[in-house]
Amino acid sequence: MPLMRERDSKRLHIKSRLMGESLVSESFLDALEVAPQRRLFPDVNVIKIGGQSICDRGKKALPAIIDEIVANKSEHKMLLMTGGGTRSRHIYAIGLELGMPTGIIAAFGSSVSRQNALLVATMLAEHGGIEIDQDAIIKLPNYFSQGCVPVTSGMPPYDFFAIPPAKGRIPIHRTDVGTLLTADLIGARSCIFVKDERGLFTDDPKKDPSAEFIPAITASELIELGLDDLVIERPCLEILRNSQVLDSIQIINGLEKGNLTRALAGEHVGTIISRA
């Protein structure tokens, strides 16, 4: 981009298409030419370990997932992210009762998600598990070259700047959203959500035994269905639909041995939600 001198001044500016633009003009954004998004780490698998579904079950679920992660460590690069689970729901409830704003409640959730990241990293310590800050994502090659399994909180770092939702004050951008945003940021090979259900159903199967399993669907189709309950946070659907680097996300049952290994190998396990 060339330099230009301001009229009647000695000041220099970098001339670009963005000079003097408000950045909110629809017509300007439509006409703006941008390069294809660079995929920073296309060989990394981003894996969300559910808080309530996996971490909160303790020795009944987490050790088996840890064993499967270790078994795949030499073949697959994995960035692990953790949910908050039951403890985050508990602190959300207290915050709501005390009239806390959305940003404070989001900060509560972040603290619990970080606790679970420490828990998972500690269980993986002898195999290279290491808890990292979200700002350290760009250092992933350093961690992998040293045989590490990086683990971080899934909560996006909005915290005090969390967007107030249309209903209530529970932040809608939680650990599923943070996981997907990270996968989109790095242009990940895959984005896998490890939960305690087979995948996506037409309703919560824990509450409605007649709920039907959905093995594959597009983000747009799922939005159109307008289901009352979802296995992932609703903003994930728009994020996936707008992604330039992710083709799909996968939701698997981490309580079934071998599902994570199969998903990492590219098999259709659980539910696959595709971008289009």
C-alpha positions, 0 to 999 in steps of 0.5 A: 500500500503506497504512502500519501501526504495529507494536503497542506500538511507534512503528515503521511498516511498509508493509502488503502480501501479502508481509509475514511470508511465507517466499516459498517457500510453493507455496500462497501463490505460487499465490494471489498476484496479480501484474500482467502483466509489463511489456515494457520494450523490445518493439521490440528484437531480441536477437541472440546471435552464437555464439562457436565457430560465428561469432567463432572463424571470424574473417574466414571468418564474422564480417565477413559477419555484421557487414555484415548487422547494419549493413544492418539497423541503420536498420530494426531495433533490435538488442542483440548478445550474444556467446558464448565459443567455443573459448577458453572451452572451453580454459579450462574444461578447464584449470580442471577439471583443476586442480579449480576449482569451478563458480563460478571456471569460470563466471568464466573463461567470462565473461572470454572472452565479454567479449573477443568482445563487445569484438571485435564492438563494435570491428568495428562501431565506425564504424557505432556499435558500442559495448560495454556492461556488462550493467548498462547494459541499461536505457539501451538507448533512449539508445544507439539514439537516438544510432545505436549498436549495443550489444554485451555479453557473453552470459554471465549474471553469476552467476560465483562464484555459479553453481549447481553442476550435477548432472553435472560442474562446467561451468556449465550457465547459459552464454551461451545462457542469458544471452541468453535471460534478457536477452530475457525481461527486456526483453520483446524483439521477438525472440531470435535465436541465430546459429550455424553449423548450420541449426538444431535436429537430433535429434543433432549433425549434425557427428557424425551425418550422419543426424540429422534437422532439426527446423524447429519444436517447442515447448519442452515437446515438446523436453524430452520428446524427451530428446535427447542433444545440443542446439543450445542450452543445456538450461536455455533450454527451461525459461526459455522455457516459463516466460516471460510475454513471449516466444513463441519463440526462433529458431536460424539458420545465420549462415554463410548470407548473408541468414538474419539479415535474413530472421529479423529480418523475421519469416520462418521461417528455421532452427528456431523453438522456441515456448513452447507 
